[in-house]
């Protein structure tokens, strides 16, 4: 096994460990967890809470992080993304939730 493969495996194992630790610490588990590796640094963990921005806000409060609400997300006038980012054991962890306001209004 070459040095690059070992570094990649070590980075993946650290990402998995951080994802497990952070998930275990949350009151509500995320809907999905993605381990993101790229050819260049940084590697990171992305945790999605499907249509549940309140869980992102709870995670932000728990980790004393500033939440950000982005309206018109990705150019969609009905898209609202709530997100926050923390550092845990040297790894960036992003919590996020996307809500389509038109869909929310119809179901209300």
C-alpha positions in Angstrom: 0.0 0.0 0.0 1.4 3.4 -1.0 1.8 6.4 1.4 -1.1 8.2 -0.3 -3.5 5.3 0.2 -2.5 5.1 3.9 -3.1 8.8 4.4 -6.5 8.6 2.7 -7.5 5.6 4.8 -6.3 7.4 8.0 -8.3 10.5 7.0 -11.4 8.4 6.3 -11.1 6.6 9.7 -10.9 10.0 11.4 -13.9 11.3 9.6 -15.9 8.2 10.5 -14.9 8.6 14.1 -15.9 12.2 14.2 -19.2 11.5 12.5 -20.0 8.8 15.1 -19.0 10.9 18.0 -21.0 14.0 16.9 -24.0 11.9 15.9 -24.0 10.2 19.3 -24.0 13.7 21.0 -27.0 15.0 19.2 -30.5 14.8 20.7 -32.0 14.2 17.2 -29.9 12.1 14.8 -29.4 13.5 11.3 -31.3 12.1 8.3 -28.1 11.5 6.4 -24.4 11.7 7.1 -21.8 12.1 4.3 -18.1 11.7 4.7 -16.5 14.0 2.2 -13.1 13.4 0.9 -11.5 15.3 -1.9 -8.2 15.2 -3.8 -7.2 18.2 -1.8 -7.9 19.1 1.8 -10.0 19.7 3.7 -12.0 16.6 4.3 -15.2 17.1 6.1 -18.5 15.6 7.4 -21.9 16.8 6.3 -25.0 16.1 8.4 -28.4 16.7 6.9 -31.7 17.1 8.8 -34.4 16.6 6.1 -36.8 19.6 6.3 -36.0 20.1 10.0 -34.1 23.4 10.5 -35.0 23.2 14.2 -32.5 20.3 14.6 -29.8 22.4 13.0 -30.6 25.2 15.4 -30.4 22.8 18.3 -27.0 21.5 17.1 -25.8 25.1 16.7 -26.8 25.9 20.3 -25.3 22.7 21.6 -21.9 23.4 20.0 -22.1 27.2 20.6 -22.0 27.9 16.8 -23.7 30.6 14.9 -26.5 29.4 12.6 -27.0 30.9 9.2 -30.2 31.1 7.3 -29.9 31.4 3.5 -33.1 32.4 1.6 -33.3 32.0 -2.1 -30.9 29.0 -1.7 -29.2 28.0 -4.9 -31.3 30.5 -6.8 -34.6 28.9 -5.8 -36.9 31.6 -4.5 -38.7 29.0 -2.4 -35.5 27.4 -1.0 -34.4 28.2 2.6 -31.2 26.5 3.9 -30.4 26.6 7.6 -26.8 25.6 8.4 -24.0 25.8 10.8 -20.5 24.6 10.9 -18.3 23.4 13.8 -14.8 22.0 14.2 -14.6 18.7 16.1 -11.2 17.1 16.7 -9.8 19.1 13.8 -12.6 18.1 11.4 -15.2 20.4 9.9 -18.7 19.2 10.5 -21.6 20.9 8.6 -25.2 20.6 9.9 -27.8 21.7 7.4 -31.5 21.5 6.5 -33.2 22.7 3.3 -36.9 23.6 3.3 -39.0 24.6 0.3 -41.3 27.3 1.6 -43.9 26.8 -1.1 -44.2 23.1 -0.1 -44.5 24.1 3.6 -47.3 26.6 2.9 -49.3 24.1 0.9 -49.0 21.4 3.6 -49.9 23.9 6.4 
